[in-house]
Amino acid sequence: MSSHAVAEKRSISTNAQTQDLASNEAQTQHLPIEGHEKSLVPTPTSDSLDPLNWSNVRKYNIIGIVCFFYFLLTYLTTAPVPSFSLLEEQFDATYNQVNWSFGISAFGLAFGPLVTSSVAETYGRRTVTIISTSIAVLASGCTAIRGQSIGQYMAARFFQGFAAGPAANVGLSIINDISWEHERGFRIGLWALSANIGSVLGGLIGGFIATVNQYWVAYHVTIAFAFLLVWEILFLPETQYPRAEVVAFEQQRAGAEARGQRLENSSLLIKRTTQLPWLNFRKIPGVLHPKPWATLITFCKLWVYPKLVASVCGYIFFHYWWIVALLSMIPAAYTEYKIQIQGLFFTGALVGVIFAEIFCSGHLSDWIVARLARQNQGIRTPEMRLWLGYPGAILSAIGLAVWGASVQQGWHWITGQIGLFLFAVGLQAGNTTLSTYIVDSYPEHAIEVITFYSVIINMSAFIVPWYIYDWTAAVGYGWCFGTQAIICALCLPPTYFVLHKWGPRWVKPIVLTSAELPSNAADEHVQGEKS
């Protein structure tokens, strides 16, 4: 039997073992990178179809597509916010009812990653991305239908968010496919920045477009998704790559050549990346094909890991929640201003996010870890990432208190902008702290933990609009956002302290399948299943 036939008949378990072998090989293979000798991870190949061997121009074009998709994920949720008053008139609804449409789109964003992750692994990133964007174009167009009820509008908003959801997990998978390990930090930073800018820029631009009418707010989001769809169709190749199969084949071929032999097939015959159909609906050969419900099962399994749950839920419910409250309540807080001016009130948050990313986020986090590692005999720990979270929590707490008081007391609008700026700086620092901490803690399951984070953060965004308007109406902006500031300042730093102290003791490798168990544990697992 030929080597190709043998490769084609491998079982999934054998494929997983080969992938583990390939990962181990990567630790010992060294190639020069920018004048330095570093390990290339994942294992390099000589295959021109390997996404890691594509040109930087092509790679950054793909990254541009992924980042724009992720930008639109958050942009679509906040773009209609300045036009809430117009939507109130259109649907004869209260501000609170219209505000629910913000939460409904976030609800869709939470479900998108759960449904599409396994499908993207099986049939490819390109197929899922193009189909999802197509649905987003259709759903965005439906939000502009005249004469529809508020229920129909919310249904369209749900599917709009659902279709954009894959920008989180599938988009990150694409960046992972085309990036060496030493390149991922910067590229993932661009990806994360896209979402943060989208959330605040949506309200800023949406305010100016709403001066025409609320329908044009929906039109311009539809046009943006349509542009993205064309960009994907023309320039987004498939990046899902059977690396384990290719690496095993090249190693077998090199071994045969060393023995003076020649394989019957000189090249691997399975189709991959650009050889696949324009829109692939068959299982990609040479990769694992998880069941459609595997992502949901994985999400449920991750709840038993206290280090992951404490960090994610602590950041989301003590810190992130309040940005949703702020953005959704800006029009209600400044009703005396024109719509386009209300949109300008998002500027403070926008400047804060950009400022934090440049000066107080990824680079600062890397510097802190490098400095602490030198004091720790060169050993890095995930808990070193947490130090940036403490000032982030305090800055955001100050920003919340200042903004709430400025609205309650009728202070000059620039005071509120300073509050939004401070909150956004702290939020971006906290976001960087969390995302790097969970990935550093579980690097072998980065996609799974990011999906876990994405689902919970969007579910939290769904909940906020259902109570924030009633809360401010009951106690006023000062006490409402002042309470949020107290929660952020008094609850989040202790969470980081607990993770600092007990996080290293909670180290427990994530085990999702029996193949990931240690050999003795795997045997016990199998025996348990037999019994």
Backbone torsions as a table, in degrees:
resi	resn	phi	psi	omega
1	MET	NA	139.7	-177.7
2	SER	-72.8	160.5	179.2
3	SER	-62.9	-33.6	179.2
4	HIS	-65.9	-41.6	179.8
5	ALA	-63.8	-38.7	178.4
6	VAL	-63.0	-43.8	-179.3
7	ALA	-62.5	-38.3	-178.1
8	GLU	-68.3	-27.8	-176.0
9	LYS	-95.0	8.3	178.8
10	ARG	-65.8	146.0	175.3
11	SER	-81.1	167.8	179.7
12	ILE	-63.6	-38.0	-179.4
13	SER	-64.9	-39.7	177.5
14	THR	-64.8	-39.5	178.7
15	ASN	-61.7	-41.3	178.5
16	ALA	-64.1	-39.6	178.2
17	GLN	-65.0	-38.9	178.6
18	THR	-64.4	-38.7	179.3
19	GLN	-65.7	-38.6	176.0
20	ASP	-62.3	-41.6	178.1
21	LEU	-61.5	-41.6	179.2
22	ALA	-63.5	-39.0	178.5
23	SER	-64.3	-39.4	178.3
24	ASN	-67.5	-37.4	179.1
25	GLU	-60.7	-32.8	-176.7
26	ALA	-64.0	-25.9	-178.6
27	GLN	-71.2	-19.4	-176.0
28	THR	-109.7	-9.9	-179.3
29	GLN	-88.4	123.6	-176.9
30	HIS	-119.7	136.1	174.4
31	LEU	-138.2	151.1	179.4
32	PRO	-69.6	132.5	177.1
33	ILE	-128.2	114.3	178.7
34	GLU	51.1	44.1	174.7
35	GLY	83.1	2.6	-178.8
36	HIS	-122.0	154.7	178.6
37	GLU	-93.0	109.5	-178.7
38	LYS	-134.4	157.3	175.8
39	SER	-77.1	133.9	175.6
40	LEU	-92.7	121.4	178.1
41	VAL	-129.2	128.3	1.0
42	PRO	-75.2	-179.6	-175.3
43	THR	-59.2	126.8	178.8
44	PRO	-70.0	157.9	173.0
45	THR	-132.8	167.8	175.3
46	SER	-97.7	10.1	-175.5
47	ASP	-78.6	124.9	178.8
48	SER	-69.1	-17.0	178.3
49	LEU	-86.1	-4.5	178.0
50	ASP	-71.6	122.6	-179.5
51	PRO	-56.9	-28.0	179.4
52	LEU	-69.8	-18.6	179.9
53	ASN	-95.0	1.3	178.0
54	TRP	-73.7	161.8	-178.5
55	SER	-69.7	157.5	178.2
56	ASN	-63.8	-32.2	177.9
57	VAL	-61.2	-45.5	-179.6
58	ARG	-67.5	-41.4	-179.5
59	LYS	-62.2	-45.5	-176.9
60	TYR	-74.0	-22.5	170.5
61	ASN	-66.2	-42.0	176.8
62	ILE	-64.9	-43.1	178.4
63	ILE	-62.1	-37.2	176.7
64	GLY	-60.5	-42.7	177.8
65	ILE	-61.8	-47.9	-178.0
66	VAL	-62.4	-44.4	-178.7
67	CYS	-67.0	-37.6	178.6
68	PHE	-67.6	-37.5	176.6
69	PHE	-62.1	-44.4	179.9
70	TYR	-69.1	-34.0	175.0
71	PHE	-60.4	-45.4	-179.0
72	LEU	-68.3	-26.3	178.7
73	LEU	-56.5	-45.6	179.9
74	THR	-88.7	-29.6	-178.8
75	TYR	-61.1	-41.0	-177.1
76	LEU	-65.0	-26.4	-178.6
77	THR	-76.3	-34.3	-174.6
78	THR	-101.5	-17.3	-178.5
79	ALA	-56.9	-38.7	-179.7
80	PRO	-78.8	-7.7	-173.0
81	VAL	-58.2	-47.3	-179.7
82	PRO	-63.6	-19.4	-179.1
83	SER	-95.2	16.2	-179.0
84	PHE	-57.9	-37.2	180.0
85	SER	-63.7	-36.9	177.5
86	LEU	-69.5	-37.6	177.6
87	LEU	-67.9	-32.2	175.8
88	GLU	-60.7	-43.6	178.7
89	GLU	-68.2	-42.0	-177.8
90	GLN	-60.7	-43.6	-174.9
91	PHE	-101.8	2.1	-176.3
92	ASP	51.4	50.7	-174.4
93	ALA	-123.0	165.4	176.1
94	THR	-82.5	165.5	176.6
95	TYR	-59.8	-40.0	-179.4
96	ASN	-61.0	-42.7	179.5
97	GLN	-65.4	-42.7	179.1
98	VAL	-65.8	-35.9	179.9
99	ASN	-63.3	-25.4	178.1
100	TRP	-62.4	-27.8	-179.9
101	SER	-62.9	-27.9	174.6
102	PHE	-63.0	-46.7	-179.3
103	GLY	-68.7	-35.2	-178.7
104	ILE	-63.2	-40.6	178.8
105	SER	-65.9	-37.8	176.4
106	ALA	-65.6	-33.6	176.8
107	PHE	-61.9	-41.3	176.1
108	GLY	-65.6	-38.8	178.2
109	LEU	-60.7	-32.3	-179.8
110	ALA	-71.6	-33.2	-177.1
111	PHE	-83.0	-28.8	-177.4
112	GLY	-53.6	-52.2	-179.4
113	PRO	-61.9	-34.4	-179.0
114	LEU	-65.6	-34.5	-175.8
115	VAL	-85.1	-35.5	-168.5
116	THR	-95.4	-16.1	-173.8
117	SER	-60.1	-53.1	-178.6
118	SER	-66.3	-36.1	178.9
119	VAL	-63.5	-40.7	179.3
120	ALA	-66.1	-35.4	177.7
121	GLU	-66.3	-34.8	-174.3
122	THR	-85.9	-46.6	-173.7
123	TYR	-107.5	-5.8	173.9
124	GLY	113.0	150.8	-179.9
125	ARG	-69.6	-40.3	-176.7
126	ARG	-61.2	-47.0	-178.1
127	THR	-58.9	-48.9	-178.7
128	VAL	-65.1	-42.2	-178.4
129	THR	-63.9	-45.1	-179.0
130	ILE	-66.6	-43.9	179.6
131	ILE	-64.9	-42.1	179.1
132	SER	-62.7	-43.5	179.5
133	THR	-65.6	-37.1	177.1
134	SER	-60.9	-43.4	178.0
135	ILE	-64.7	-37.7	179.0
136	ALA	-63.6	-38.9	177.1
137	VAL	-61.6	-46.7	-179.0
138	LEU	-64.7	-46.6	-178.3
139	ALA	-65.7	-39.3	178.6
140	SER	-63.7	-39.1	176.7
141	GLY	-63.6	-36.0	-179.6
142	CYS	-67.4	-25.8	178.1
143	THR	-69.5	-12.8	-179.0
144	ALA	-99.7	5.2	-178.6
145	ILE	-67.6	127.1	179.1
146	ARG	-80.5	144.2	177.1
147	GLY	85.4	-0.7	179.1
148	GLN	-78.2	160.9	177.8
149	SER	-83.9	167.8	179.5
150	ILE	-67.2	-29.7	175.9
151	GLY	-65.2	-41.6	177.6
152	GLN	-67.1	-38.3	177.9
153	TYR	-62.4	-43.1	180.0
154	MET	-67.0	-35.6	177.0
155	ALA	-62.1	-42.1	177.9
156	ALA	-64.2	-38.8	178.9
157	ARG	-65.8	-36.5	177.5
158	PHE	-62.0	-49.5	-178.6
159	PHE	-69.1	-27.7	174.0
160	GLN	-62.3	-47.0	177.6
161	GLY	-68.3	-40.7	179.4
162	PHE	-58.6	-42.0	-178.8
163	ALA	-70.6	-30.4	179.7
164	ALA	-82.8	-15.6	-177.1
165	GLY	-52.6	-41.1	-179.7
166	PRO	-60.2	-14.2	176.1
167	ALA	-59.3	-24.6	-179.2
168	ALA	-77.7	-66.2	-173.6
169	ASN	-83.0	-44.0	179.8
170	VAL	-67.6	-38.7	177.6
171	GLY	-61.7	-42.5	178.1
172	LEU	-66.2	-34.7	177.0
173	SER	-62.9	-39.3	179.1
174	ILE	-63.8	-44.6	177.6
175	ILE	-61.2	-39.9	178.4
176	ASN	-63.6	-37.0	-178.2
177	ASP	-65.5	-33.1	-171.9
178	ILE	-105.7	9.0	-174.5
179	SER	-124.5	135.4	167.8
180	TRP	-69.7	161.2	-177.2
181	GLU	-57.3	-39.9	-176.9
182	HIS	-75.4	-4.9	178.9
183	GLU	-103.2	-14.2	-169.5
184	ARG	-66.3	-38.0	-175.1
185	GLY	-56.6	-50.2	-178.6
186	PHE	-65.2	-42.8	-176.4
187	ARG	-70.2	-38.4	176.2
188	ILE	-67.7	-31.8	175.1
189	GLY	-61.3	-42.3	176.0
190	LEU	-62.2	-41.3	180.0
191	TRP	-62.6	-46.0	-179.9
192	ALA	-66.7	-39.3	179.2
193	LEU	-62.2	-34.0	-179.9
194	SER	-59.4	-43.5	-179.8
195	ALA	-67.7	-42.0	-178.0
196	ASN	-65.6	-39.6	177.8
197	ILE	-68.4	-39.3	-179.7
198	GLY	-59.1	-38.3	-176.3
199	SER	-66.1	-34.5	-179.2
200	VAL	-95.1	-30.6	179.7
201	LEU	-72.0	-26.7	177.5
202	GLY	-58.7	-46.7	178.9
203	GLY	-67.9	-35.6	-178.9
204	LEU	-65.9	-52.0	-179.4
205	ILE	-72.5	-38.3	179.4
206	GLY	-59.3	-31.0	178.7
207	GLY	-65.4	-39.8	179.4
208	PHE	-72.4	-40.3	-178.9
209	ILE	-69.3	-31.0	179.4
210	ALA	-65.3	-14.6	176.9
211	THR	-66.1	-21.6	173.2
212	VAL	-77.8	-66.3	170.5
213	ASN	-174.9	172.2	-177.9
214	GLN	-69.7	-21.7	-179.5
215	TYR	-69.7	-34.4	179.3
216	TRP	-70.8	-23.2	172.5
217	VAL	-62.2	-43.9	177.5
218	ALA	-69.8	-38.6	-179.8
219	TYR	-59.8	-46.0	-173.3
220	HIS	-70.5	-30.7	173.8
221	VAL	-67.4	-39.4	177.2
222	THR	-62.4	-43.6	178.8
223	ILE	-62.5	-40.4	179.4
224	ALA	-62.8	-43.2	177.6
225	PHE	-67.4	-35.5	177.8
226	ALA	-65.3	-40.9	175.6
227	PHE	-60.8	-44.4	178.5
228	LEU	-60.9	-40.7	180.0
229	LEU	-60.7	-45.2	178.1
230	VAL	-63.2	-41.8	178.7
231	TRP	-59.8	-43.1	179.4
232	GLU	-66.0	-45.1	-178.1
233	ILE	-60.8	-39.7	-175.6
234	LEU	-83.6	-33.8	-167.6
235	PHE	-130.6	2.9	179.4
236	LEU	-101.5	104.8	176.6
237	PRO	-83.1	169.4	173.6
238	GLU	-73.4	131.9	-178.6
239	THR	-111.2	-9.1	175.8
240	GLN	-65.1	122.8	-168.7
241	TYR	-132.3	131.8	-179.6
242	PRO	-78.1	66.2	-172.6
243	ARG	-60.0	-42.1	-178.2
244	ALA	-60.2	-41.9	179.8
245	GLU	-65.6	-44.8	-177.4
246	VAL	-67.3	-43.6	179.5
247	VAL	-62.2	-44.3	179.7
248	ALA	-62.6	-40.5	-180.0
249	PHE	-65.6	-44.8	-179.0
250	GLU	-65.4	-36.1	177.1
251	GLN	-67.1	-39.5	178.3
252	GLN	-66.2	-40.7	179.5
253	ARG	-66.3	-41.9	179.0
254	ALA	-64.3	-38.9	178.1
255	GLY	-64.9	-40.4	179.2
256	ALA	-65.6	-41.6	179.0
257	GLU	-64.7	-36.2	178.0
258	ALA	-64.8	-29.3	178.6
259	ARG	-89.1	2.2	-179.7
260	GLY	78.2	17.6	179.4
261	GLN	-102.7	171.6	179.6
262	ARG	-138.1	129.6	179.6
263	LEU	-71.7	151.2	179.4
264	GLU	-61.7	-40.5	176.0
265	ASN	-109.7	119.5	-176.5
266	SER	-82.2	-8.1	178.3
267	SER	-141.6	151.8	179.5
268	LEU	-72.5	131.4	-170.9
269	LEU	-93.4	-9.4	-179.1
270	ILE	-70.2	140.2	-179.3
271	LYS	-75.7	144.5	-177.0
272	ARG	-153.9	154.5	-179.9
273	THR	40.7	-110.2	-173.1
274	THR	-71.9	-9.5	176.2
275	GLN	-81.2	-15.7	-178.7
276	LEU	-71.9	160.0	179.1
277	PRO	-58.0	159.8	-178.3
278	TRP	-54.6	-42.7	173.9
279	LEU	-131.3	104.0	-170.1
280	ASN	-85.8	128.1	176.6
281	PHE	-122.3	15.8	174.0
282	ARG	-113.4	153.1	-178.8
283	LYS	-62.2	131.7	180.0
284	ILE	-67.4	124.6	-178.2
285	PRO	-71.7	148.5	173.3
286	GLY	85.5	3.4	178.8
287	VAL	-125.8	164.0	177.6
288	LEU	-70.1	143.9	-179.6
289	HIS	-119.9	85.0	-179.5
290	PRO	-66.5	154.2	177.0
291	LYS	-65.3	153.7	-178.4
292	PRO	-57.6	-28.4	-178.1
293	TRP	-93.7	5.1	-175.4
294	ALA	-62.5	-37.5	-178.3
295	THR	-64.9	-40.1	178.6
296	LEU	-64.3	-41.7	178.5
297	ILE	-63.9	-43.4	178.3
298	THR	-60.8	-43.1	178.7
299	PHE	-57.6	-42.1	179.3
300	CYS	-68.4	-38.0	-179.1
301	LYS	-65.4	-32.5	-175.4
302	LEU	-69.4	-13.9	179.9
303	TRP	-69.2	-11.5	-179.2
304	VAL	-90.5	3.5	-180.0
305	TYR	-103.3	99.7	-171.6
306	PRO	-60.7	-34.4	-179.8
307	LYS	-62.4	-42.6	179.8
308	LEU	-70.4	-47.9	-175.9
309	VAL	-65.0	-45.1	-178.1
310	ALA	-62.9	-43.0	-177.9
311	SER	-69.4	-45.8	-177.3
312	VAL	-67.9	-51.5	-177.7
313	CYS	-67.6	-35.7	177.3
314	GLY	-60.4	-48.3	-179.5
315	TYR	-66.0	-44.3	-174.6
316	ILE	-67.2	-48.7	-171.6
317	PHE	-89.1	-12.2	174.9
318	PHE	-105.9	-11.8	-172.8
319	HIS	-135.0	-62.1	-172.2
320	TYR	-63.9	-35.3	-177.0
321	TRP	-48.0	-37.3	-169.1
322	TRP	-77.3	-20.0	175.1
323	ILE	-69.0	-34.1	176.0
324	VAL	-65.2	-42.1	178.4
325	ALA	-62.6	-43.9	-179.1
326	LEU	-62.2	-52.7	-174.3
327	LEU	-64.4	-37.5	-177.3
328	SER	-77.1	-17.5	-177.1
329	MET	-105.2	-0.9	179.7
330	ILE	-58.8	-46.7	178.8
331	PRO	-61.3	-38.2	179.8
332	ALA	-69.4	-29.8	-179.1
333	ALA	-76.2	-25.4	-175.5
334	TYR	-125.5	51.5	-177.2
335	THR	-65.7	-22.1	-177.4
336	GLU	-75.8	-9.5	-178.2
337	TYR	-99.2	156.9	176.1
338	LYS	-66.7	162.7	-174.8
339	ILE	-60.2	-44.7	-177.4
340	GLN	-65.7	-30.6	176.4
341	ILE	-70.6	-37.7	176.2
342	GLN	-59.5	-38.4	176.8
343	GLY	-63.5	-35.6	179.8
344	LEU	-66.6	-21.1	179.9
345	PHE	-70.5	-5.7	173.5
346	PHE	-83.1	-8.2	-174.1
347	THR	-61.6	-41.0	-179.0
348	GLY	-57.2	-43.1	178.4
349	ALA	-67.5	-38.8	179.7
350	LEU	-62.5	-47.7	179.8
351	VAL	-62.9	-38.6	-179.9
352	GLY	-63.2	-42.4	179.3
353	VAL	-63.2	-46.3	-179.1
354	ILE	-66.0	-43.2	178.6
355	PHE	-59.2	-45.2	-178.2
356	ALA	-64.8	-40.0	-178.5
357	GLU	-65.3	-33.3	-178.5
358	ILE	-79.1	-43.2	-169.9
359	PHE	-111.3	-26.8	-168.5
360	CYS	-127.2	20.7	-172.6
361	SER	-124.5	-112.2	-171.8
362	GLY	-58.2	-49.3	-178.2
363	HIS	-64.2	-41.3	179.3
364	LEU	-65.7	-39.7	178.0
365	SER	-61.8	-43.6	178.4
366	ASP	-62.9	-39.3	-179.9
367	TRP	-65.3	-43.0	179.0
368	ILE	-61.1	-46.0	-178.8
369	VAL	-63.6	-43.3	-179.9
370	ALA	-62.4	-40.9	-179.4
371	ARG	-67.1	-44.1	179.8
372	LEU	-67.5	-33.9	179.6
373	ALA	-66.0	-37.5	177.9
374	ARG	-62.4	-33.8	178.1
375	GLN	-79.8	-10.4	-177.9
376	ASN	-113.8	35.6	178.6
377	GLN	58.7	34.6	176.0
378	GLY	78.8	5.7	-178.1
379	ILE	-93.3	124.8	178.0
380	ARG	-97.6	143.8	175.3
381	THR	-129.7	149.3	178.9
382	PRO	-58.1	-31.8	-177.1
383	GLU	-64.5	-18.1	175.9
384	MET	-64.6	-22.8	179.5
385	ARG	-71.1	-21.1	-170.8
386	LEU	-73.5	-19.5	-175.0
387	TRP	-60.9	-31.4	179.8
388	LEU	-70.3	-20.9	-178.6
389	GLY	-70.3	-29.7	-178.2
390	TYR	-63.0	-55.3	177.2
391	PRO	-64.2	-29.9	177.9
392	GLY	-61.3	-44.1	179.2
393	ALA	-64.2	-42.6	-178.4
394	ILE	-67.1	-42.9	179.1
395	LEU	-62.0	-43.0	-179.7
396	SER	-66.5	-37.5	178.4
397	ALA	-62.9	-43.4	177.5
398	ILE	-62.2	-43.5	-180.0
399	GLY	-61.5	-41.4	178.5
400	LEU	-62.7	-46.7	-178.6
401	ALA	-63.5	-42.7	-179.4
402	VAL	-65.0	-44.4	-178.2
403	TRP	-65.4	-46.6	-180.0
404	GLY	-60.4	-43.3	179.5
405	ALA	-66.6	-37.5	-178.7
406	SER	-64.7	-37.1	177.9
407	VAL	-72.8	-44.8	-177.8
408	GLN	-62.2	-42.3	-175.1
409	GLN	-93.3	-3.9	179.4
410	GLY	70.1	32.6	179.1
411	TRP	-68.1	169.4	-180.0
412	HIS	-58.1	144.4	-174.1
413	TRP	-59.7	-26.9	-178.7
414	ILE	-65.9	-26.9	177.6
415	THR	-65.0	-41.8	176.8
416	GLY	-64.2	-36.8	178.4
417	GLN	-66.3	-37.3	176.0
418	ILE	-64.3	-40.1	176.9
419	GLY	-61.6	-44.8	177.9
420	LEU	-63.7	-39.1	178.2
421	PHE	-60.4	-48.9	-179.2
422	LEU	-63.0	-41.6	179.3
423	PHE	-63.4	-43.5	-177.8
424	ALA	-65.9	-37.6	176.5
425	VAL	-60.6	-47.9	179.3
426	GLY	-65.0	-38.2	-179.8
427	LEU	-64.0	-45.1	-179.7
428	GLN	-64.8	-39.3	176.4
429	ALA	-63.3	-41.0	178.2
430	GLY	-67.3	-38.8	178.6
431	ASN	-62.9	-43.8	177.4
432	THR	-63.0	-42.0	179.1
433	THR	-58.2	-49.2	-176.3
434	LEU	-67.3	-50.8	-174.0
435	SER	-62.4	-42.0	179.1
436	THR	-71.3	-33.5	-179.1
437	TYR	-66.0	-46.4	-177.3
438	ILE	-72.2	-33.1	177.8
439	VAL	-71.9	-40.0	176.7
440	ASP	-65.1	-32.5	-179.8
441	SER	-74.0	-34.8	-177.4
442	TYR	-133.4	63.7	-175.9
443	PRO	-63.9	-27.8	-179.1
444	GLU	-74.7	-12.6	179.2
445	HIS	-130.9	43.5	-176.8
446	ALA	-59.9	-43.2	-178.2
447	ILE	-64.3	-41.0	-178.2
448	GLU	-65.0	-44.1	-177.6
449	VAL	-72.3	-32.1	176.0
450	ILE	-67.9	-38.6	175.9
451	THR	-63.0	-42.9	176.7
452	PHE	-57.0	-47.5	179.3
453	TYR	-62.9	-43.7	-177.0
454	SER	-64.2	-42.2	-179.0
455	VAL	-64.6	-46.6	-177.2
456	ILE	-67.7	-40.2	-177.1
457	ILE	-67.0	-35.1	178.4
458	ASN	-77.8	-31.9	173.7
459	MET	-65.3	-37.0	177.5
460	SER	-66.1	-39.3	178.0
461	ALA	-65.1	-29.1	176.5
462	PHE	-67.9	-34.6	-174.6
463	ILE	-76.2	-39.4	-171.1
464	VAL	-54.7	-49.7	-176.7
465	PRO	-61.2	-15.2	-178.4
466	TRP	-79.8	-14.1	-178.9
467	TYR	-129.7	-18.3	-169.9
468	ILE	-66.8	-37.7	-179.0
469	TYR	-66.6	-45.0	178.9
470	ASP	-64.4	-35.2	179.7
471	TRP	-64.8	-47.9	179.5
472	THR	-66.0	-35.6	179.0
473	ALA	-66.7	-31.5	-176.8
474	ALA	-79.1	-40.7	-172.7
475	VAL	-120.0	-9.2	-177.8
476	GLY	91.1	160.8	-177.0
477	TYR	-64.9	-36.1	-177.5
478	GLY	-61.3	-52.4	-179.1
479	TRP	-73.8	-34.1	179.4
480	CYS	-60.9	-56.5	-177.1
481	PHE	-80.0	-21.7	171.9
482	GLY	-66.5	-38.7	175.8
483	THR	-64.1	-40.2	177.0
484	GLN	-61.8	-39.6	178.9
485	ALA	-63.2	-41.1	178.9
486	ILE	-63.7	-43.6	178.7
487	ILE	-60.7	-44.6	-178.2
488	CYS	-64.9	-42.7	-175.4
489	ALA	-75.8	-35.6	-173.8
490	LEU	-94.5	-20.6	-175.6
491	CYS	-104.5	-36.4	-175.2
492	LEU	-73.5	-47.8	177.3
493	PRO	-56.8	-41.9	174.6
494	PRO	-61.1	-32.0	176.2
495	THR	-63.2	-44.2	177.0
496	TYR	-63.7	-37.8	179.5
497	PHE	-63.7	-43.9	177.9
498	VAL	-60.2	-42.4	178.8
499	LEU	-66.7	-37.2	176.7
500	HIS	-61.3	-43.2	-172.9
501	LYS	-81.4	-44.5	-174.1
502	TRP	-109.3	-9.3	179.6
503	GLY	-54.3	-46.9	178.6
504	PRO	-61.0	-27.9	178.7
505	ARG	-78.6	-20.6	-179.9
506	TRP	-89.2	9.6	180.0
507	VAL	-62.8	117.6	179.0
508	LYS	-146.8	112.0	-178.1
509	PRO	-55.2	136.8	177.9
510	ILE	-70.9	126.3	178.7
511	VAL	-121.4	111.8	-178.7
512	LEU	-106.5	-22.9	178.9
513	THR	-136.3	163.6	178.9
514	SER	-65.3	-23.9	179.9
515	ALA	-67.6	-21.3	-178.4
516	GLU	-91.1	-6.1	178.4
517	LEU	-74.1	150.1	169.6
518	PRO	-58.4	157.2	-172.3
519	SER	-55.4	-44.2	-178.7
520	ASN	-70.5	-38.2	177.9
521	ALA	-67.6	-35.5	178.6
522	ALA	-64.5	-41.0	178.4
523	ASP	-62.0	-43.5	179.4
524	GLU	-63.9	-37.2	179.4
525	HIS	-63.2	-44.1	179.6
526	VAL	-64.5	-43.5	179.4
527	GLN	-61.6	-39.4	179.1
528	GLY	-63.6	-38.8	179.0
529	GLU	-67.2	-36.9	179.8
530	LYS	-67.3	-39.5	-179.4
531	SER	-70.8	NA	NA
